Amino acid sequence: MVQYKTNYSRNVLSQFLMLSILTGFLLLLNHEFIINFYIKNQATNTGYIVNGSILLLFLIGIVRLVLLLLRYSREENALARFIKNVQDKEKLPTDRINKKSLIYNRYLSVLEISKHNVAVNHSALASTLVATESTRLSLPRFISNILILTGVFGTIISLSIALLGASDIIDSADGISGMSIVIHGMSTALSTTSTAIVCYLFFGYFYMKLTDVQTELLSGIEQATTLYIMPRFTYQTDSMLHEVGNLVKALREAANVMAKTQGDFSEAGRNLNLLTGTSTERITRLSADIEEIKSLLRAGFRLS
């Protein structure tokens, strides 16, 4: 029996939906603070640019994560359908399965290799599938790696602005404008760091769950290949010896049945011979009785 979670990606999508609603509700409750912290009283556009870049990267990564989770949900359904077809002993295990699914392509690959009378290298097929699927996570992996760095980059830029404001304070007699730049730089550094940390925590968790979904799906495909696909088309030395052993065992049982049947036939022959002898004796006795009756009739009726 294949051991894998059939609705793992759907559960992750449910978690994503609930957490997104909760986050949106919290943002709505604190909208005044967020507006004051990110939008109002901004001396430069640095905060807008850095925070906007962080949010843009975050949204691109989230869209990619959701698309991959939906795709793996379809793959899980295809794998479940394939296993059900095999267990129901359908004529074609790939019946009613999407032709672009991974399990469908795996079945066709093993079938094509077996047509050439070549041993199927299961390890090579598994490695190829892992390598192919790992490329789909390139963008989420890149965003997960640089998301926290964008906050650090924004902090560095904001501190540079704050240092410029401090330089203006030193160089000018009226340092009010320079002080506002310093405060703006420190505030921007805090806002960019906070944005990057929150986005990284949210994105990092679901990126981790996405890798779990992928691992679980690939594990299910390899189990299905080992249990249901490989035995249909491949024969290894051990499996051949096992089949020969079963054949010898079946032949031994057939020989025992034939010997028993032969004994039954011999017994039936003896019974038939005994029955034939008894019938002959009875027929002879019956003939004698008939002759005696004929003699008595002649004597009684004085026949010639």
N, C-alpha and C positions, 0 to 999 in steps of 0.2 A: 504494500500500500504506500502510495506517495505521501510523504509528510511535508506539507507546506500550507501556508495561510492563504486561503483562496481570496479573501477580501481585504488583504493587508493594505493595498493602495487606497481602497475606498475608505478604510478607517483613518488613514493619514489625511485624506482630503476632508473628512469630517472634522478632524482635529484642526486643520487649517481654517476651515470655515468658522468654527466656534471661536478660535483664538482671534481671528480677524474681526469678528463681530464684537468680541470683548474689547479688543484694542480700539476699535472705532468708537465704542461707547465711552471708554476712558478719555479718548481725545475730545469727544464732544462735551464731556463734563468739564474739562479743563481748557476749553477753547480760548477763553480770555487770557489765561496765562501763556498759552502757546503763541497767541497773536502778539502779545507784548514781548515775549522772549525771542521770537524769530522774525517778526515783521516790523514792529514799530521801533522808532528811534535808532535806525540803522544809519550810521554816518557814511558807510561805503556799501558797495554791492557785493563785498566779499562773502558775507554770510549767505546771501541769496545764491550765489554761484556755487559755493562749496556744498551747502546743504541740498541745493537742487541736484547737484551731480551725485551726491550720496543717494538721494531718494530715487533718481533715475536709474542708477545701477541696481538698487534694491528692487525696483518694480520690474526691470528687465529680468532679473534673476527669478523673481517670484512667478512671472508669467511662464518662464521656461520650466520651472519646477512643476507648476500645475499641469502644463502640457505633457510632461514626462509621466506624471502620476496618472493622468487620464489614459495615456498610452499603455502603461503597465497594467492598468485596470482591465483594459481590453485583452491584453496578453494573458492575464490570469483567467479570464473567462474562457479564452480559447483553450488554455491548458486543461481547465476543468471539463470542458466539452470533450476534448480528446480522451481524457481518462474515462469519462462516462461512456463514450463510444466503445472503448476497448473492453470495459467491464460488461457492457451489454452485448458484446460479441457482434458488433456491427460489421458488415462486410468491408466497409472502408472506414478506418478510424478517423480520417480527416473530414468526414461528412459534416456539413454545416459549420465549418471552421474557416475563418478568414484566411485567404491565401497569402496574405502578407504577414501573418503571425509567425512568431519564432518557432513554435512547435510544429507548424505545418512545414516550414522550410527544413527543420531538422529531420522530419519524417522523409521528405523528398530527398534530402542529402544521403541518408542511410540507404534508401531504396535505390538511388542512382549508383552508389558505390557497390552495392551488392550485385547489381546487374553485370558488372565487369568482373565478378568473381574475385574481388579483392577484399582482404580483411579490413574491417572498419576500425579506424583508430579513434576510439571514443575520446581519448585525452586531447587529440588535436582538434576535434570538433568543439569540445568544451572550451579550450583555450581561445579558439577563433571567436566563439560567441562572446566570451568575456571581454576580449580586446575590442570587438565591434561595439558592444554596449557601453564600454567605458568611455568611448569617444563622445557619446551623447551627453556625458556629464562634464564635458570640458568647460562650457560656459558657466554653469553653476559653480564648478570648482574654482574657476578664475575669480568670479565675483566674491565667493566666500573668502578667498585668500586676500583680496585687495580691499574688501569693504572696510575693515578696521583700519587699514593704512590710509584710506581717504580721510578718516577722522584725524589721524595724526598729521597728515598733510595740511588739512584745514587749520589745525592747531598751530602748526609752524607758521603758516601765512598770517594767521591772526596775531600771533606773538610778534611777528615782524612789523605788522601795522602798529601794534602797541609800542614797540621800540621807536618807530618813527614819531609817534605822538610824544613819547618821552623826550626825544631829541628836540622836538618843537618847543616843549616846555623849557628845556635848558637854554635854547637859543633865543627865545622870545621873552620879552618882558611880560606880556600878557599870556599866561599859559592856560587860559580857559579852553581854547580850541584844542590845544594839544592834549589837555586832560580828557576831553571828550573822546579823542581818538584812542587814547590809552584804554579808557573804559570800554569803548566799542571793540577794540581788539581783544581784550580779555573776555568780553561777553561772547564775541564770535568764536573764540577758541573753545569756550565751554559749550556753546550750542552745537558746533560741528562735532566735537567729541561725543556729546550726548547722543546726537543723531546717529553717528556711526556705531556706537555701542548698542543702542536699541535695535537698529536694523541688523547688525551682525548677530545678535542673540536670536532674533526672530528667524532670520534667514538660515543661520547655522543649524538650528534645531531641525528645520524641515529639510535642509540638505542632508543631514545625517539620516533622517527617516527615509529620504529618497534612496540613499545607498542601501539601506536595510531592505527596502522594497525590491530593489534590483537584485540584491543577493538572494533574497527569498525566492524570487521568480526563477532565476537561473538555477538555483538548487532544485526547484520543482521540475524544471525541464530536464536536467541531467538525471534525476531519479526516474522520470517517465521514460527517458531514453534507455536507461539500464534495465528497467523492469518490463517495458512493453514494446519497445522498438527493436532493440538489439537482438532479443531472442527470435524475432520473426525472420531476420535476414542474415544473421551471422552464425557461424559455427566455429567454435574454438576447440582445441585439443581436449580439454577437460569436458566440454559439453558433448563432444563426439563420443568419448569414452562412456559418459553417462548414458547417452542414447544407446550405445552398443550393449551396455550392461542391462538396460531395460529390455532391449530386444532379446538378449539371451534369457533373461528371466521369463519373458513372455513365451519364448520357444519351449522352455522347460515346462511351463504350465500347460502349453498345448500338447507336448509329448505325454504328460501325465494324463491329460484328458483322453488322448488317443489310446493310451494303454488301457485305461478304464473302459473305454468304449469297446476295444477289442475283447476284453474279458467278458463284457456283457454279450457281445456277439457269440463268443464261444459257449457261454451258458445257454443262450438261445438255441444254438445248434444242437447241443446235447438234449435240451428239452424237446426239440423238434424230432430228433431221432427216436427218443423215448415214445413220443406221441405216435410216430409212424409205426413203431413196433406194436404198440398197443392196438392201433387201428387194424393192422394186418391180422393179429390174433383174433380180434373180434369179428372181422370179416370171415375168417376161416370157420370159426364157431357158428356163425350165422349160416354159412353154406351147408354145414353138416345138419343143422336144425331143419333147414329147408328140405334137404334130401329125405330126412326122417319123416317129415310131414307128408311128403309126396308118397312115400312108401305106405304110410298109414292110410292115406286116401285111396290108393289102389286096392289095398286089402279090404277096406270097408265097403267100397262101392264095386268090388270084384271087377276091376278094370284090367284089360289086357296089358 
